[in-house]
Amino acid sequence: MDDTSENGPHAGCPHFLHNMQACGLHTDGIYLPPRAHVLTFCLTPHYKKCTTYENYCFFQENESDPSSGDGAGRRRFARIAGRRQVRLRSCDDLGIVTGAFEEKATTVDYSRGGMRIITEKAIPRDSFVLFDFGEDFLIPGLQGVAELSWHRPYPNNSRRFEAGLTFKDHFSGAALALELEK
């Protein structure tokens, strides 16, 4: 099956690897979902009901306010408030540094699924970033790959931006989950 369907070219899961008919959310191997699963979830707008998607993705795929009380765009994991410095660099989905984007950011909060940050530069749309935490973070020197889920101008300051990043390497989320359980 090609990238188009009766629901349009991008109606299905953004993590489905069409050329391999595989799920791109698994990083510890290749997962080839059964054909019935592919037709029910991966290639349809119903992909958000897939248990694999629910377990790995916590932002709804829109740019609604993640801190609003209406439930849209809310995180699935408990947030830990904390201001920590994090270095961001543009990269590909494997974490190989690409492009010229580099920025120091400050976390607003983080969870096992991602983090909300404040930056001085806007992160380019549809970007992956390699992030590096300093030695003062919960897990000193934690590094991983995240994808931009949403961004907007920071309230009352047009020279700053607020953004939500979703961990894509799964190690970061797993490491934070273990640390937060202590």
C-alpha positions in Angstrom: 0.0 0.0 0.0 1.3 3.5 -0.8 1.2 6.7 1.3 -2.2 7.6 0.0 -5.5 6.2 1.2 -9.1 7.1 0.9 -8.6 9.4 3.9 -5.9 11.4 2.3 -2.1 11.2 2.1 -1.4 11.9 5.8 -4.5 10.4 7.5 -2.5 7.7 9.2 0.0 7.4 12.0 3.0 9.7 11.5 5.2 6.9 13.0 4.2 4.2 10.5 7.1 3.4 8.1 5.2 2.8 4.9 8.2 1.4 2.9 8.8 -1.3 5.6 5.2 -1.7 6.8 6.7 -1.3 10.3 6.0 0.8 13.4 8.6 3.5 13.9 7.9 3.8 17.6 9.9 0.8 18.7 13.6 1.5 19.0 14.7 -1.9 20.4 13.9 -3.8 17.2 11.5 -3.7 14.2 7.8 -4.2 14.9 5.8 -5.4 12.0 2.2 -5.0 13.1 -0.4 -7.5 11.8 -2.1 -6.5 8.6 -5.5 -6.1 10.4 -3.8 -3.7 12.8 -2.2 -1.7 10.0 -5.6 -1.3 8.2 -7.4 -0.5 11.5 -5.0 2.0 13.0 -1.7 2.7 11.2 -3.3 3.9 7.9 -6.3 5.6 9.4 -7.1 8.7 11.5 -7.8 6.2 14.3 -4.1 5.7 15.0 -4.3 7.6 18.3 -6.3 4.6 19.7 -3.4 2.2 19.0 -2.0 1.0 22.3 1.6 1.4 21.0 0.9 5.0 20.0 -0.8 5.7 23.4 2.1 4.3 25.3 4.8 6.2 23.4 3.1 9.5 22.5 1.6 11.9 25.0 0.8 15.1 23.1 -2.2 15.1 20.9 -1.1 16.1 17.4 -2.4 19.7 17.4 -1.0 22.9 18.7 -3.5 23.5 21.4 -2.4 24.9 24.7 -0.9 22.0 26.7 -1.6 23.7 30.0 -5.3 24.5 29.4 -7.9 22.8 31.4 -9.9 21.4 28.5 -7.8 18.2 28.2 -6.7 18.9 24.6 -3.0 18.5 24.1 -2.5 17.3 27.7 0.4 15.1 28.8 -0.3 11.5 29.7 2.4 11.4 32.4 2.8 13.4 35.6 4.8 16.6 35.2 7.7 17.5 37.4 8.1 21.3 37.6 11.8 22.3 37.4 13.9 24.9 35.8 17.0 23.2 34.3 19.2 24.3 31.5 19.2 22.1 28.4 21.2 22.4 25.2 19.3 21.8 22.0 20.7 21.1 18.5 18.9 20.2 15.3 19.2 16.6 14.3 17.6 13.9 12.3 15.3 11.2 13.9 18.4 9.1 14.8 20.1 11.9 16.7 22.7 12.8 14.1 23.3 16.6 14.3 22.1 18.4 11.2 21.5 22.0 10.3 22.6 25.1 12.2 20.0 25.4 14.9 21.5 25.4 18.4 20.0 27.0 21.5 20.2 26.9 25.3 16.7 26.4 26.7 15.2 26.2 30.2 12.7 23.6 31.2 9.4 24.6 32.7 8.5 21.0 33.5 9.3 17.5 32.3 8.0 13.9 32.5 8.8 10.5 31.2 7.3 11.5 27.9 8.9 14.8 27.2 9.4 18.4 28.4 8.1 21.9 28.1 10.8 24.5 27.5 11.4 28.2 27.0 13.8 29.4 24.3 15.1 32.6 22.9 14.8 31.2 19.3 11.9 29.5 17.7 12.5 25.8 17.0 11.8 25.1 13.3 8.5 23.2 12.7 8.6 19.4 12.3 12.0 19.4 13.9 13.9 16.8 15.8 16.4 18.1 18.4 19.3 16.4 20.2 19.1 17.6 23.8 21.8 17.5 26.5 21.1 18.2 30.2 23.9 19.4 32.4 25.3 17.7 35.5 22.7 19.3 37.7 19.8 17.4 36.1 18.0 14.5 37.8 20.0 12.2 35.6 23.4 14.0 35.1 24.3 14.4 31.5 21.1 12.8 30.1 21.1 13.1 26.3 18.4 12.1 23.8 16.3 12.9 20.8 13.0 14.8 21.0 10.5 16.0 18.4 8.8 19.4 18.4 5.1 18.8 19.3 4.0 22.4 19.6 5.3 25.9 20.0 4.0 29.4 20.5 5.3 32.8 21.6 5.8 33.1 25.3 3.0 35.0 27.0 3.9 38.7 27.6 7.3 38.4 25.9 7.4 38.4 22.1 11.2 37.6 22.1 10.8 34.2 23.8 9.1 31.0 22.8 7.5 28.1 24.7 7.6 24.6 23.2 6.6 21.1 23.9 9.1 18.3 23.0 8.3 14.6 22.9 11.1 12.2 23.6 11.7 10.0 20.6 14.6 7.8 21.7 12.5 6.0 24.4 15.7 5.6 26.5 15.2 9.1 27.9 11.6 8.4 29.0 12.5 5.0 30.4 15.4 6.5 32.4 13.3 9.3 33.8 10.5 6.9 34.7 12.9 4.8 36.7 14.4 7.9 38.4 11.0 9.4 39.2 9.8 6.1 40.8 12.6 6.3 43.5 
